[in-house]
Amino acid sequence: MARADIVHLTLNSIRYLTKENVPIAIGLISKLVFTAEKSRDFAKQFVDGSGLATVAKFKLLARDNPPSLIVDTLSLIS
């Protein structure tokens, strides 16, 4: 999966998701970065794929977002 650029592709797909489905994509990325065998590769994909810009663009840390989305986002950027 690390070779498939799954994190980068998931980040790019967020723009096509409804607001209700964005937590699913961020949850997937968070799980890959923190639990996968190749977590370093996935973390690099997050950074290289403009993950921080995605967080800002879609306001993933906004107060009105679900707590799980905020926690996953904070985990990714910490």
matplotlib code that plots the C-alpha trace (Angstrom):
import matplotlib.pyplot as plt

x = [0.0, 2.9, 4.0, 0.4, 0.6, -2.7, -2.3, -1.7, -4.6, -6.9, -5.9, -6.8, -10.1, -11.3, -12.5, -15.0, -16.4, -19.4, -18.6, -20.1, -17.6, -14.4, -13.8, -13.6, -10.8, -8.9, -9.4, -7.9, -4.9, -4.4, -4.6, -2.1, 0.4, 0.2, -0.4, 0.9, 4.2, 5.3, 4.1, 7.1, 6.3, 2.7, 3.7, 6.0, 3.1, 1.0, 3.6, 4.6, 0.9, 0.2, -1.6, -1.2, -2.7, -5.7, -6.2, -6.3, -8.3, -11.1, -11.0, -10.6, -9.9, -13.1, -15.1, -18.2, -16.5, -17.0, -14.6, -13.1, -12.1, -10.5, -8.6, -7.4, -6.3, -4.4, -2.7, -1.6, -0.2, 1.5]
y = [0.0, 2.4, 2.1, 2.9, 6.4, 5.6, 8.6, 11.1, 9.7, 9.8, 13.4, 14.3, 12.5, 14.6, 17.4, 15.0, 13.8, 15.1, 16.8, 13.7, 11.4, 13.4, 11.8, 8.4, 9.5, 11.2, 8.3, 6.0, 8.2, 8.5, 4.7, 4.1, 6.7, 5.4, 1.6, 0.4, -1.4, 1.2, 4.1, 6.3, 6.0, 6.9, 9.9, 11.1, 10.7, 12.9, 15.6, 15.3, 15.3, 18.7, 17.2, 20.3, 22.4, 20.0, 20.4, 24.2, 24.2, 22.0, 23.4, 20.0, 21.5, 23.6, 23.3, 22.1, 19.0, 15.6, 14.9, 11.9, 14.0, 16.6, 13.9, 12.2, 15.5, 16.5, 13.2, 13.6, 17.1, 16.5]
z = [0.0, 0.7, -2.9, -4.2, -2.6, -0.8, 1.5, -1.3, -3.3, -0.2, 0.4, -3.2, -2.9, 0.1, -2.2, -3.7, -0.4, 1.5, 4.8, 6.6, 4.8, 5.4, 8.8, 7.2, 4.9, 7.7, 10.0, 7.3, 6.9, 10.7, 11.1, 8.3, 9.7, 13.3, 13.1, 9.8, 9.4, 6.9, 9.0, 8.1, 4.4, 5.1, 7.2, 4.4, 1.9, 4.2, 4.2, 0.5, -0.4, 1.2, 4.1, 6.2, 3.4, 3.3, 7.0, 6.6, 3.3, 4.7, 8.2, 9.7, 13.2, 13.3, 16.5, 14.7, 13.3, 14.9, 17.8, 16.1, 13.1, 15.3, 17.3, 14.1, 12.6, 15.7, 15.7, 12.1, 12.6, 15.9]

ax = plt.figure().add_subplot(projection="3d")
ax.plot(x, y, z, "-o")
ax.set_aspect("equal")
plt.show()
